[in-house]
Amino acid sequence: MHLIILALPYILQLALIIHIIKTNKPFYWLYLIIFIPYLGGAAYILLELLPAVLSSREIRRAGENLARTLNPSAELKKLEEQLKNQDTVNNRSALAQAYIEAERFTDALPLLQSCLAGPFADDASLLFLHAQALYGSGRVEEAAAIIEKLQKKHALSSIKEKLFELQVRSSLLKQPLIEDFEKLWNESKNFEAGFYYVKALTETSGPDDGAALQNVEANREKARLVIEDMQRILKTYRNFSRSMGAEWLKKAKSLV
């Protein structure tokens, strides 16, 4: 262990050198890292790596999602003003997504329909948003048709997308897909997936006989175990996004 700790600066320095070569960064960084190792490495991280990470699309999207969660009305006004000033596909889709998250599905639909034209007609992210808006507006079959199209293109890969596909399929079949929701929860431990798994477990119809009653009780016990698992995860991982995690846990508890 002591040797590993001693070797860490050299491993980091080698990693930075490899990164410079692979990303075609200016070669003066190589000289700085080799001849002034600690200061050169720190400068490279601060001036090259950190700005790239902070400006990445994923980070920006996470920040935008957090802003919408904490203050949805202010974020909506900001996006509406942004669209007035600059009418672009990106601004329309950003506002449409905010409308969907605010459950203003009918407001999102015309924006998305205007985006799905020309070079963006088959854009997977726009089609997924369109499916969400259609589903929220009660147009389940139209949403299902888009999901089927996206599945053929292998465009559904994230937990959010897989979860939405299960919701659409459940609505079409008019029954909770307990095993599918259970599989997604066990694979991801995503709290939103946990909530919908609990929801599926508690949506069974009222018992007509002893066997049906036993099945309902078994499902409710599974739901309680999922909630206990969610509570354990929140306590164990202090750096977990407690704002949304705690919210999904609260919603799940309300169902049991």
NUKOLTI-10931 format. One record per residue: residue number from 0; residue in one letter; x, y, z of N, C-alpha, C in turn. Coordinates in nm, 3 decimals, always signed. Example, Ala and Ser with C-alpha at 12.3 -4.5 7.8 and 13.67 -1.06 7.14 Angstrom:
<recs>
REC  sefi  miti      n_u      n_v      n_w     ca_u     ca_v     ca_w      c_u      c_v      c_w
REC     0     A   +1.319   -0.569   +0.780   +1.230   -0.450   +0.780   +1.320   -0.330   +0.780
REC     1     S   +1.285   -0.225   +0.708   +1.367   -0.106   +0.714   +1.290   +0.003   +0.787
</recs>
This chain:
<recs>
REC  sefi  miti      n_u      n_v      n_w     ca_u     ca_v     ca_w      c_u      c_v      c_w
REC     0     M   +0.083   -0.121   +0.000   +0.000   +0.000   +0.000   +0.086   +0.126   +0.000
REC     1     H   +0.197   +0.122   +0.080   +0.286   +0.236   +0.086   +0.349   +0.266   -0.050
REC     2     L   +0.386   +0.158   -0.121   +0.445   +0.174   -0.254   +0.346   +0.234   -0.354
REC     3     I   +0.220   +0.194   -0.341   +0.116   +0.245   -0.431   +0.098   +0.396   -0.411
REC     4     I   +0.099   +0.437   -0.284   +0.084   +0.581   -0.253   +0.201   +0.660   -0.311
REC     5     L   +0.321   +0.605   -0.297   +0.440   +0.672   -0.351   +0.436   +0.681   -0.503
REC     6     A   +0.375   +0.579   -0.566   +0.371   +0.575   -0.713   +0.261   +0.661   -0.773
REC     7     L   +0.164   +0.703   -0.692   +0.049   +0.777   -0.744   +0.085   +0.902   -0.825
REC     8     P   +0.178   +0.989   -0.778   +0.212   +1.108   -0.859   +0.265   +1.072   -0.997
REC     9     Y   +0.343   +0.963   -1.003   +0.399   +0.922   -1.132   +0.291   +0.865   -1.225
REC    10     I   +0.196   +0.793   -1.165   +0.083   +0.738   -1.244   -0.001   +0.853   -1.300
REC    11     L   -0.027   +0.953   -1.215   -0.105   +1.069   -1.260   -0.031   +1.143   -1.371
REC    12     Q   +0.100   +1.160   -1.354   +0.179   +1.231   -1.455   +0.175   +1.156   -1.588
REC    13     L   +0.185   +1.023   -1.583   +0.179   +0.942   -1.705   +0.042   +0.953   -1.771
REC    14     A   -0.063   +0.953   -1.688   -0.200   +0.966   -1.741   -0.218   +1.099   -1.813
REC    15     L   -0.164   +1.207   -1.755   -0.175   +1.338   -1.818   -0.099   +1.343   -1.951
REC    16     I   +0.018   +1.280   -1.955   +0.098   +1.277   -2.078   +0.022   +1.202   -2.188
REC    17     I   -0.039   +1.089   -2.150   -0.117   +1.011   -2.247   -0.235   +1.093   -2.298
REC    18     H   -0.302   +1.166   -2.206   -0.416   +1.249   -2.244   -0.375   +1.358   -2.342
REC    19     I   -0.260   +1.421   -2.318   -0.211   +1.528   -2.407   -0.187   +1.474   -2.547
REC    20     I   -0.125   +1.357   -2.556   -0.093   +1.297   -2.686   -0.220   +1.254   -2.759
REC    21     K   -0.313   +1.188   -2.685   -0.436   +1.137   -2.748   -0.530   +1.248   -2.793
REC    22     T   -0.530   +1.360   -2.722   -0.623   +1.469   -2.757   -0.555   +1.580   -2.838
REC    23     N   -0.431   +1.555   -2.880   -0.359   +1.651   -2.965   -0.347   +1.790   -2.903
REC    24     K   -0.319   +1.794   -2.773   -0.297   +1.922   -2.706   -0.159   +1.976   -2.744
REC    25     P   -0.137   +2.107   -2.731   -0.004   +2.163   -2.762   +0.107   +2.092   -2.686
REC    26     F   +0.219   +2.068   -2.755   +0.326   +1.988   -2.697   +0.403   +2.059   -2.586
REC    27     Y   +0.381   +2.192   -2.571   +0.449   +2.258   -2.460   +0.400   +2.204   -2.326
REC    28     W   +0.277   +2.146   -2.323   +0.228   +2.085   -2.199   +0.314   +1.965   -2.160
REC    29     L   +0.363   +1.891   -2.260   +0.451   +1.777   -2.231   +0.578   +1.824   -2.160
REC    30     Y   +0.638   +1.928   -2.212   +0.761   +1.980   -2.152   +0.736   +2.028   -2.009
REC    31     L   +0.624   +2.097   -1.990   +0.593   +2.148   -1.856   +0.574   +2.035   -1.757
REC    32     I   +0.500   +1.930   -1.798   +0.471   +1.820   -1.707   +0.597   +1.737   -1.679
REC    33     I   +0.682   +1.721   -1.781   +0.803   +1.640   -1.763   +0.908   +1.715   -1.682
REC    34     F   +0.929   +1.843   -1.712   +1.038   +1.917   -1.648   +0.995   +1.994   -1.523
REC    35     I   +0.864   +2.025   -1.515   +0.812   +2.087   -1.391   +0.689   +2.004   -1.349
REC    36     P   +0.711   +1.881   -1.305   +0.602   +1.784   -1.292   +0.480   +1.828   -1.212
REC    37     Y   +0.499   +1.873   -1.090   +0.382   +1.903   -1.006   +0.309   +2.030   -1.051
REC    38     L   +0.386   +2.136   -1.073   +0.325   +2.262   -1.118   +0.267   +2.248   -1.259
REC    39     G   +0.339   +2.179   -1.346   +0.291   +2.159   -1.483   +0.163   +2.077   -1.487
REC    40     G   +0.161   +1.971   -1.406   +0.041   +1.887   -1.399   -0.079   +1.963   -1.345
REC    41     A   -0.056   +2.040   -1.238   -0.165   +2.119   -1.178   -0.217   +2.222   -1.277
REC    42     A   -0.124   +2.287   -1.350   -0.165   +2.387   -1.449   -0.247   +2.324   -1.561
REC    43     Y   -0.207   +2.206   -1.605   -0.281   +2.138   -1.712   -0.423   +2.101   -1.668
REC    44     I   -0.433   +2.052   -1.545   -0.566   +2.015   -1.493   -0.656   +2.138   -1.482
REC    45     L   -0.599   +2.248   -1.429   -0.678   +2.370   -1.408   -0.715   +2.441   -1.538
REC    46     L   -0.622   +2.444   -1.632   -0.643   +2.524   -1.753   -0.700   +2.446   -1.871
REC    47     E   -0.683   +2.313   -1.870   -0.729   +2.234   -1.984   -0.842   +2.137   -1.947
REC    48     L   -0.817   +2.055   -1.844   -0.915   +1.951   -1.811   -1.040   +2.006   -1.744
REC    49     L   -1.021   +2.089   -1.640   -1.136   +2.139   -1.563   -1.234   +2.220   -1.647
REC    50     P   -1.189   +2.316   -1.729   -1.285   +2.390   -1.813   -1.361   +2.301   -1.910
REC    51     A   -1.293   +2.197   -1.963   -1.359   +2.106   -2.056   -1.469   +2.028   -1.986
REC    52     V   -1.442   +1.986   -1.862   -1.543   +1.910   -1.786   -1.661   +1.999   -1.751
REC    53     L   -1.632   +2.120   -1.702   -1.739   +2.210   -1.659   -1.826   +2.259   -1.773
REC    54     S   -1.771   +2.263   -1.894   -1.847   +2.312   -2.008   -1.911   +2.198   -2.088
REC    55     S   -1.895   +2.075   -2.040   -1.948   +1.960   -2.114   -2.101   +1.964   -2.118
REC    56     R   -2.155   +1.902   -2.220   -2.300   +1.902   -2.239   -2.372   +1.835   -2.122
REC    57     E   -2.311   +1.726   -2.069   -2.375   +1.653   -1.959   -2.384   +1.738   -1.833
REC    58     I   -2.274   +1.813   -1.804   -2.274   +1.898   -1.686   -2.377   +2.009   -1.699
REC    59     R   -2.381   +2.070   -1.818   -2.478   +2.178   -1.841   -2.620   +2.126   -1.826
REC    60     R   -2.644   +2.008   -1.882   -2.779   +1.950   -1.874   -2.817   +1.920   -1.729
REC    61     A   -2.722   +1.868   -1.651   -2.749   +1.839   -1.510   -2.782   +1.967   -1.434
REC    62     G   -2.706   +2.074   -1.463   -2.732   +2.202   -1.399   -2.868   +2.258   -1.436
REC    63     E   -2.904   +2.246   -1.563   -3.034   +2.295   -1.609   -3.147   +2.216   -1.543
REC    64     N   -3.130   +2.082   -1.532   -3.232   +1.999   -1.469   -3.249   +2.034   -1.321
REC    65     L   -3.136   +2.060   -1.253   -3.143   +2.098   -1.112   -3.213   +2.233   -1.095
REC    66     A   -3.183   +2.327   -1.183   -3.248   +2.459   -1.176   -3.398   +2.447   -1.197
REC    67     R   -3.437   +2.363   -1.293   -3.581   +2.343   -1.319   -3.650   +2.281   -1.198
REC    68     T   -3.579   +2.189   -1.130   -3.637   +2.121   -1.014   -3.657   +2.218   -0.897
REC    69     L   -3.554   +2.300   -0.872   -3.558   +2.390   -0.756   -3.652   +2.509   -0.776
REC    70     N   -3.657   +2.562   -0.900   -3.740   +2.680   -0.926   -3.798   +2.671   -1.067
REC    71     P   -3.899   +2.585   -1.087   -3.949   +2.559   -1.221   -4.007   +2.682   -1.291
REC    72     S   -4.080   +2.768   -1.221   -4.143   +2.883   -1.286   -4.039   +2.983   -1.336
REC    73     A   -3.935   +3.006   -1.256   -3.830   +3.099   -1.296   -3.754   +3.045   -1.417
REC    74     E   -3.729   +2.915   -1.416   -3.658   +2.854   -1.527   -3.741   +2.858   -1.655
REC    75     L   -3.872   +2.838   -1.643   -3.960   +2.847   -1.758   -3.958   +2.987   -1.820
REC    76     K   -3.968   +3.088   -1.735   -3.966   +3.226   -1.785   -3.835   +3.257   -1.857
REC    77     K   -3.727   +3.207   -1.800   -3.595   +3.228   -1.860   -3.589   +3.164   -1.999
REC    78     L   -3.639   +3.041   -2.011   -3.635   +2.970   -2.139   -3.730   +3.031   -2.241
REC    79     E   -3.845   +3.079   -2.194   -3.940   +3.146   -2.285   -3.879   +3.274   -2.341
REC    80     E   -3.812   +3.349   -2.255   -3.746   +3.473   -2.298   -3.631   +3.442   -2.395
REC    81     Q   -3.562   +3.335   -2.364   -3.450   +3.293   -2.449   -3.498   +3.257   -2.589
REC    82     L   -3.614   +3.191   -2.597   -3.670   +3.153   -2.727   -3.717   +3.275   -2.805
REC    83     K   -3.773   +3.374   -2.734   -3.816   +3.498   -2.801   -3.698   +3.569   -2.865
REC    84     N   -3.586   +3.569   -2.794   -3.467   +3.639   -2.843   -3.396   +3.563   -2.954
REC    85     Q   -3.403   +3.431   -2.947   -3.331   +3.349   -3.045   -3.410   +3.220   -3.071
REC    86     D   -3.483   +3.219   -3.181   -3.568   +3.104   -3.213   -3.484   +2.997   -3.285
REC    87     T   -3.434   +2.902   -3.207   -3.354   +2.793   -3.262   -3.414   +2.660   -3.217
REC    88     V   -3.373   +2.552   -3.282   -3.420   +2.418   -3.244   -3.378   +2.386   -3.101
REC    89     N   -3.256   +2.423   -3.064   -3.208   +2.396   -2.928   -3.292   +2.467   -2.823
REC    90     N   -3.326   +2.593   -2.850   -3.406   +2.669   -2.754   -3.550   +2.618   -2.747
REC    91     R   -3.604   +2.578   -2.862   -3.740   +2.522   -2.863   -3.746   +2.391   -2.786
REC    92     S   -3.647   +2.304   -2.810   -3.647   +2.174   -2.743   -3.622   +2.189   -2.592
REC    93     A   -3.538   +2.288   -2.554   -3.512   +2.312   -2.411   -3.639   +2.358   -2.341
REC    94     L   -3.714   +2.447   -2.405   -3.840   +2.494   -2.347   -3.943   +2.381   -2.344
REC    95     A   -3.947   +2.301   -2.449   -4.040   +2.187   -2.453   -4.012   +2.090   -2.340
REC    96     Q   -3.885   +2.063   -2.315   -3.849   +1.974   -2.205   -3.892   +2.031   -2.071
REC    97     A   -3.874   +2.162   -2.053   -3.916   +2.227   -1.929   -4.068   +2.219   -1.913
REC    98     Y   -4.142   +2.236   -2.023   -4.289   +2.223   -2.018   -4.329   +2.082   -1.977
REC    99     I   -4.259   +1.982   -2.031   -4.289   +1.842   -1.998   -4.267   +1.818   -1.849
REC   100     E   -4.154   +1.868   -1.796   -4.123   +1.849   -1.655   -4.222   +1.924   -1.566
REC   101     A   -4.283   +2.031   -1.619   -4.386   +2.105   -1.545   -4.526   +2.049   -1.572
REC   102     E   -4.532   +1.937   -1.648   -4.657   +1.869   -1.686   -4.747   +1.958   -1.770
REC   103     R   -4.687   +2.047   -1.848   -4.761   +2.131   -1.944   -4.741   +2.068   -2.084
REC   104     F   -4.795   +1.950   -2.099   -4.767   +1.869   -2.218   -4.822   +1.931   -2.346
REC   105     T   -4.940   +1.991   -2.338   -4.999   +2.051   -2.459   -4.919   +2.172   -2.507
REC   106     D   -4.848   +2.238   -2.414   -4.761   +2.350   -2.454   -4.635   +2.299   -2.522
REC   107     A   -4.591   +2.180   -2.481   -4.468   +2.123   -2.537   -4.488   +2.069   -2.678
REC   108     L   -4.608   +2.018   -2.708   -4.631   +1.950   -2.836   -4.603   +2.036   -2.960
REC   109     P   -4.660   +2.157   -2.970   -4.633   +2.236   -3.093   -4.485   +2.272   -3.110
REC   110     L   -4.416   +2.294   -2.999   -4.273   +2.324   -3.007   -4.196   +2.207   -3.066
REC   111     L   -4.228   +2.087   -3.019   -4.158   +1.968   -3.066   -4.194   +1.934   -3.210
REC   112     Q   -4.320   +1.954   -3.245   -4.361   +1.928   -3.383   -4.290   +2.021   -3.480
REC   113     S   -4.266   +2.144   -3.436   -4.194   +2.239   -3.523   -4.046   +2.202   -3.534
REC   114     C   -3.992   +2.134   -3.432   -3.851   +2.093   -3.435   -3.829   +1.972   -3.526
REC   115     L   -3.928   +1.882   -3.529   -3.913   +1.755   -3.601   -3.937   +1.773   -3.750
REC   116     A   -3.847   +1.844   -3.813   -3.856   +1.870   -3.957   -3.716   +1.882   -4.013
REC   117     G   -3.703   +1.862   -4.142   -3.574   +1.877   -4.209   -3.469   +1.784   -4.150
REC   118     P   -3.351   +1.837   -4.118   -3.243   +1.750   -4.068   -3.270   +1.691   -3.930
REC   119     F   -3.370   +1.746   -3.857   -3.402   +1.698   -3.723   -3.523   +1.604   -3.720
REC   120     A   -3.573   +1.565   -3.837   -3.695   +1.484   -3.844   -3.682   +1.351   -3.771
REC   121     D   -3.562   +1.293   -3.769   -3.541   +1.164   -3.704   -3.447   +1.175   -3.584
REC   122     D   -3.437   +1.294   -3.528   -3.350   +1.313   -3.413   -3.405   +1.236   -3.293
REC   123     A   -3.325   +1.145   -3.238   -3.372   +1.054   -3.133   -3.415   +1.129   -3.007
REC   124     S   -3.338   +1.231   -2.964   -3.372   +1.303   -2.842   -3.502   +1.382   -2.857
REC   125     L   -3.523   +1.440   -2.975   -3.647   +1.514   -3.000   -3.767   +1.419   -3.009
REC   126     L   -3.747   +1.304   -3.072   -3.855   +1.205   -3.081   -3.894   +1.154   -2.943
REC   127     F   -3.794   +1.135   -2.857   -3.824   +1.089   -2.721   -3.905   +1.193   -2.644
REC   128     L   -3.866   +1.320   -2.657   -3.942   +1.427   -2.592   -4.084   +1.433   -2.647
REC   129     H   -4.098   +1.413   -2.778   -4.230   +1.415   -2.841   -4.317   +1.302   -2.785
REC   130     A   -4.256   +1.184   -2.768   -4.329   +1.070   -2.710   -4.374   +1.102   -2.569
REC   131     Q   -4.289   +1.167   -2.490   -4.326   +1.205   -2.353   -4.444   +1.303   -2.352
REC   132     A   -4.439   +1.401   -2.441   -4.548   +1.500   -2.448   -4.679   +1.435   -2.492
REC   133     L   -4.672   +1.345   -2.588   -4.791   +1.273   -2.635   -4.849   +1.187   -2.522
REC   134     Y   -4.763   +1.116   -2.453   -4.808   +1.029   -2.344   -4.874   +1.111   -2.234
REC   135     G   -4.810   +1.222   -2.199   -4.866   +1.308   -2.095   -4.999   +1.370   -2.136
REC   136     S   -5.021   +1.383   -2.267   -5.147   +1.439   -2.318   -5.254   +1.331   -2.335
REC   137     G   -5.223   +1.208   -2.299   -5.319   +1.098   -2.309   -5.318   +1.027   -2.443
REC   138     R   -5.224   +1.061   -2.529   -5.217   +0.999   -2.663   -5.115   +0.885   -2.658
REC   139     V   -5.155   +0.780   -2.586   -5.065   +0.670   -2.553   -5.020   +0.593   -2.677
REC   140     E   -5.113   +0.563   -2.766   -5.079   +0.483   -2.885   -4.979   +0.556   -2.975
REC   141     E   -4.993   +0.687   -2.987   -4.898   +0.765   -3.068   -4.760   +0.765   -3.003
REC   142     A   -4.760   +0.776   -2.870   -4.633   +0.771   -2.797   -4.567   +0.634   -2.815
REC   143     A   -4.648   +0.528   -2.810   -4.597   +0.392   -2.825   -4.536   +0.370   -2.964
REC   144     A   -4.597   +0.431   -3.066   -4.546   +0.418   -3.203   -4.406   +0.480   -3.214
REC   145     I   -4.386   +0.594   -3.147   -4.254   +0.660   -3.149   -4.152   +0.575   -3.074
REC   146     I   -4.193   +0.521   -2.959   -4.103   +0.436   -2.881   -4.060   +0.313   -2.961
REC   147     E   -4.154   +0.255   -3.033   -4.122   +0.139   -3.117   -4.019   +0.178   -3.225
REC   148     K   -4.038   +0.294   -3.283   -3.944   +0.345   -3.384   -3.804   +0.363   -3.325
REC   149     L   -3.798   +0.418   -3.204   -3.670   +0.440   -3.138   -3.603   +0.309   -3.100
REC   150     Q   -3.683   +0.210   -3.061   -3.628   +0.080   -3.025   -3.563   +0.012   -3.147
REC   151     K   -3.625   +0.028   -3.262   -3.568   -0.030   -3.384   -3.434   +0.033   -3.418
REC   152     K   -3.417   +0.159   -3.378   -3.290   +0.230   -3.402   -3.192   +0.211   -3.286
REC   153     H   -3.233   +0.129   -3.185   -3.152   +0.107   -3.065   -3.117   +0.239   -2.997
REC   154     A   -3.216   +0.326   -2.991   -3.194   +0.461   -2.936   -3.243   +0.476   -2.792
REC   155     L   -3.285   +0.367   -2.728   -3.330   +0.375   -2.589   -3.228   +0.303   -2.501
REC   156     S   -3.143   +0.379   -2.436   -3.036   +0.315   -2.359   -3.030   +0.361   -2.213
REC   157     S   -3.073   +0.483   -2.185   -3.063   +0.534   -2.048   -3.175   +0.477   -1.960
REC   158     I   -3.155   +0.487   -1.828   -3.257   +0.441   -1.733   -3.387   +0.516   -1.755
REC   159     K   -3.379   +0.647   -1.776   -3.498   +0.730   -1.797   -3.577   +0.682   -1.918
REC   160     E   -3.506   +0.650   -2.026   -3.572   +0.606   -2.149   -3.636   +0.468   -2.131
REC   161     K   -3.562   +0.377   -2.067   -3.615   +0.242   -2.043   -3.737   +0.247   -1.951
REC   162     L   -3.731   +0.334   -1.852   -3.842   +0.349   -1.758   -3.965   +0.403   -1.828
REC   163     F   -3.947   +0.502   -1.914   -4.059   +0.558   -1.988   -4.121   +0.454   -2.081
REC   164     E   -4.036   +0.374   -2.146   -4.086   +0.267   -2.235   -4.174   +0.170   -2.157
REC   165     L   -4.136   +0.137   -2.034   -4.216   +0.047   -1.950   -4.350   +0.112   -1.913
REC   166     Q   -4.347   +0.241   -1.884   -4.471   +0.312   -1.850   -4.569   +0.309   -1.968
REC   167     V   -4.516   +0.335   -2.087   -4.601   +0.336   -2.207   -4.659   +0.196   -2.230
REC   168     R   -4.573   +0.095   -2.218   -4.620   -0.043   -2.243   -4.723   -0.085   -2.138
REC   169     S   -4.702   -0.044   -2.014   -4.799   -0.075   -1.907   -4.935   -0.012   -1.938
REC   170     S   -4.932   +0.112   -1.987   -5.058   +0.182   -2.020   -5.130   +0.113   -2.135
REC   171     L   -5.053   +0.069   -2.234   -5.114   +0.000   -2.349   -5.179   -0.132   -2.306
REC   172     L   -5.106   -0.208   -2.223   -5.155   -0.339   -2.180   -5.256   -0.328   -2.066
REC   173     K   -5.263   -0.207   -2.007   -5.354   -0.181   -1.894   -5.325   -0.275   -1.776
REC   174     Q   -5.198   -0.299   -1.752   -5.157   -0.378   -1.636   -5.012   -0.344   -1.597
REC   175     P   -4.983   -0.347   -1.468   -4.845   -0.314   -1.425   -4.749   -0.426   -1.461
REC   176     L   -4.639   -0.393   -1.524   -4.539   -0.493   -1.564   -4.438   -0.511   -1.449
REC   177     I   -4.483   -0.582   -1.348   -4.407   -0.592   -1.223   -4.267   -0.649   -1.245
REC   178     E   -4.256   -0.756   -1.320   -4.126   -0.821   -1.339   -4.028   -0.730   -1.413
REC   179     D   -4.077   -0.656   -1.511   -3.990   -0.565   -1.587   -3.942   -0.449   -1.500
REC   180     F   -4.034   -0.393   -1.420   -3.996   -0.284   -1.330   -3.897   -0.335   -1.223
REC   181     E   -3.920   -0.458   -1.176   -3.829   -0.517   -1.077   -3.688   -0.533   -1.134
REC   182     K   -3.681   -0.580   -1.258   -3.551   -0.600   -1.324   -3.476   -0.466   -1.338
REC   183     L   -3.548   -0.362   -1.380   -3.486   -0.231   -1.398   -3.437   -0.175   -1.264
REC   184     W   -3.517   -0.192   -1.160   -3.476   -0.145   -1.028   -3.351   -0.219   -0.979
REC   185     N   -3.349   -0.351   -0.992   -3.235   -0.430   -0.945   -3.107   -0.399   -1.024
REC   186     E   -3.122   -0.368   -1.152   -3.006   -0.338   -1.236   -2.949   -0.199   -1.207
REC   187     S   -3.036   -0.104   -1.177   -2.994   +0.037   -1.170   -2.990   +0.096   -1.030
REC   188     K   -3.079   +0.051   -0.941   -3.099   +0.114   -0.811   -3.128   +0.264   -0.827
REC   189     N   -3.190   +0.297   -0.939   -3.232   +0.433   -0.966   -3.361   +0.459   -0.888
REC   190     F   -3.366   +0.573   -0.815   -3.480   +0.596   -0.725   -3.610   +0.618   -0.800
REC   191     E   -3.604   +0.677   -0.918   -3.726   +0.693   -0.996   -3.777   +0.555   -1.039
REC   192     A   -3.685   +0.467   -1.079   -3.723   +0.330   -1.114   -3.780   +0.258   -0.992
REC   193     G   -3.722   +0.286   -0.874   -3.773   +0.227   -0.750   -3.915   +0.270   -0.721
REC   194     F   -3.943   +0.399   -0.743   -4.079   +0.449   -0.720   -4.179   +0.377   -0.812
REC   195     Y   -4.144   +0.366   -0.941   -4.238   +0.303   -1.035   -4.251   +0.153   -1.012
REC   196     Y   -4.147   +0.091   -0.957   -4.158   -0.051   -0.920   -4.256   -0.066   -0.803
REC   197     V   -4.243   +0.021   -0.703   -4.336   +0.021   -0.590   -4.478   +0.047   -0.639
REC   198     K   -4.492   +0.142   -0.732   -4.623   +0.175   -0.788   -4.685   +0.054   -0.857
REC   199     A   -4.602   -0.020   -0.934   -4.652   -0.139   -1.002   -4.695   -0.246   -0.901
REC   200     L   -4.618   -0.260   -0.794   -4.649   -0.359   -0.691   -4.779   -0.327   -0.617
REC   201     T   -4.812   -0.200   -0.605   -4.931   -0.160   -0.528   -5.054   -0.133   -0.616
REC   202     E   -5.040   -0.158   -0.747   -5.154   -0.133   -0.837   -5.236   -0.257   -0.867
REC   203     T   -5.214   -0.364   -0.792   -5.292   -0.486   -0.813   -5.436   -0.463   -0.770
REC   204     S   -5.527   -0.528   -0.837   -5.670   -0.511   -0.808   -5.705   -0.577   -0.676
REC   205     G   -5.821   -0.542   -0.625   -5.868   -0.593   -0.497   -5.887   -0.743   -0.499
REC   206     P   -5.862   -0.810   -0.387   -5.870   -0.955   -0.380   -6.012   -1.008   -0.390
REC   207     D   -6.027   -1.123   -0.461   -6.157   -1.190   -0.470   -6.157   -1.318   -0.388
REC   208     D   -6.037   -1.371   -0.358   -6.028   -1.495   -0.280   -5.899   -1.492   -0.199
REC   209     G   -5.877   -1.604   -0.127   -5.760   -1.613   -0.041   -5.629   -1.604   -0.116
REC   210     A   -5.621   -1.668   -0.233   -5.497   -1.668   -0.312   -5.464   -1.528   -0.361
REC   211     A   -5.569   -1.455   -0.407   -5.548   -1.319   -0.455   -5.503   -1.228   -0.342
REC   212     L   -5.562   -1.246   -0.225   -5.524   -1.166   -0.108   -5.378   -1.192   -0.070
REC   213     Q   -5.340   -1.318   -0.075   -5.202   -1.355   -0.044   -5.104   -1.289   -0.142
REC   214     N   -5.142   -1.285   -0.270   -5.057   -1.224   -0.372   -5.042   -1.073   -0.348
REC   215     V   -5.152   -1.008   -0.311   -5.150   -0.864   -0.282   -5.057   -0.837   -0.164
REC   216     E   -5.067   -0.918   -0.060   -4.983   -0.900   +0.058   -4.835   -0.923   +0.025
REC   217     A   -4.809   -1.021   -0.061   -4.671   -1.050   -0.101   -4.612   -0.931   -0.178
REC   218     N   -4.693   -0.872   -0.266   -4.648   -0.756   -0.342   -4.623   -0.636   -0.251
REC   219     R   -4.709   -0.619   -0.152   -4.691   -0.507   -0.060   -4.564   -0.525   +0.024
REC   220     E   -4.534   -0.650   +0.059   -4.411   -0.677   +0.134   -4.289   -0.646   +0.048
REC   221     K   -4.295   -0.680   -0.081   -4.186   -0.647   -0.175   -4.169   -0.496   -0.184
REC   222     A   -4.283   -0.425   -0.187   -4.278   -0.278   -0.195   -4.210   -0.220   -0.072
REC   223     R   -4.241   -0.276   +0.045   -4.178   -0.228   +0.169   -4.027   -0.253   +0.167
REC   224     L   -3.986   -0.367   +0.111   -3.844   -0.400   +0.103   -3.770   -0.304   +0.009
REC   225     V   -3.837   -0.264   -0.100   -3.777   -0.166   -0.193   -3.756   -0.034   -0.122
REC   226     I   -3.856   +0.009   -0.045   -3.846   +0.135   +0.029   -3.734   +0.128   +0.133
REC   227     E   -3.720   +0.015   +0.200   -3.611   -0.002   +0.296   -3.476   +0.006   +0.226
REC   228     D   -3.468   -0.051   +0.106   -3.345   -0.047   +0.027   -3.311   +0.098   -0.012
REC   229     M   -3.412   +0.173   -0.053   -3.392   +0.314   -0.089   -3.343   +0.393   +0.032
REC   230     Q   -3.401   +0.368   +0.149   -3.360   +0.437   +0.271   -3.214   +0.404   +0.306
REC   231     R   -3.178   +0.276   +0.289   -3.041   +0.234   +0.318   -2.941   +0.305   +0.225
REC   232     I   -2.977   +0.316   +0.096   -2.888   +0.381   -0.001   -2.869   +0.528   +0.035
REC   233     L   -2.977   +0.596   +0.073   -2.966   +0.738   +0.111   -2.876   +0.758   +0.232
REC   234     K   -2.883   +0.664   +0.326   -2.800   +0.676   +0.446   -2.654   +0.642   +0.418
REC   235     T   -2.634   +0.547   +0.328   -2.498   +0.498   +0.301   -2.418   +0.596   +0.218
REC   236     Y   -2.481   +0.649   +0.112   -2.409   +0.738   +0.019   -2.442   +0.883   +0.049
REC   237     R   -2.358   +0.946   +0.127   -2.382   +1.083   +0.172   -2.380   +1.183   +0.057
REC   238     N   -2.303   +1.152   -0.047   -2.292   +1.244   -0.161   -2.399   +1.222   -0.266
REC   239     F   -2.491   +1.130   -0.239   -2.601   +1.103   -0.333   -2.688   +1.227   -0.344
REC   240     S   -2.748   +1.248   -0.463   -2.833   +1.366   -0.484   -2.959   +1.353   -0.399
REC   241     R   -2.951   +1.399   -0.276   -3.058   +1.375   -0.179   -3.186   +1.449   -0.215
REC   242     S   -3.175   +1.559   -0.288   -3.297   +1.635   -0.318   -3.397   +1.550   -0.396
REC   243     M   -3.352   +1.491   -0.508   -3.442   +1.410   -0.588   -3.460   +1.271   -0.528
REC   244     G   -3.351   +1.215   -0.472   -3.361   +1.082   -0.412   -3.464   +1.079   -0.300
REC   245     A   -3.455   +1.177   -0.211   -3.550   +1.184   -0.100   -3.692   +1.207   -0.149
REC   246     E   -3.706   +1.281   -0.258   -3.840   +1.309   -0.312   -3.904   +1.182   -0.367
REC   247     W   -3.825   +1.102   -0.443   -3.880   +0.977   -0.497   -3.911   +0.879   -0.384
REC   248     L   -3.828   +0.879   -0.279   -3.853   +0.793   -0.163   -3.983   +0.834   -0.094
REC   249     K   -4.004   +0.963   -0.080   -4.126   +1.014   -0.017   -4.250   +0.971   -0.097
REC   250     K   -4.240   +0.981   -0.230   -4.352   +0.941   -0.316   -4.379   +0.792   -0.303
REC   251     A   -4.271   +0.713   -0.297   -4.287   +0.568   -0.286   -4.354   +0.530   -0.153
REC   252     K   -4.312   +0.599   -0.046   -4.371   +0.572   +0.087   -4.521   +0.599   +0.087
REC   253     S   -4.562   +0.702   +0.014   -4.704   +0.739   +0.012   -4.792   +0.633   -0.052
REC   254     L   -4.733   +0.542   -0.128   -4.809   +0.439   -0.195   -4.833   +0.315   -0.111
REC   255     V   -4.751   +0.300   -0.005   -4.758   +0.177   +0.076   -4.837   +0.203   +0.203
</recs>
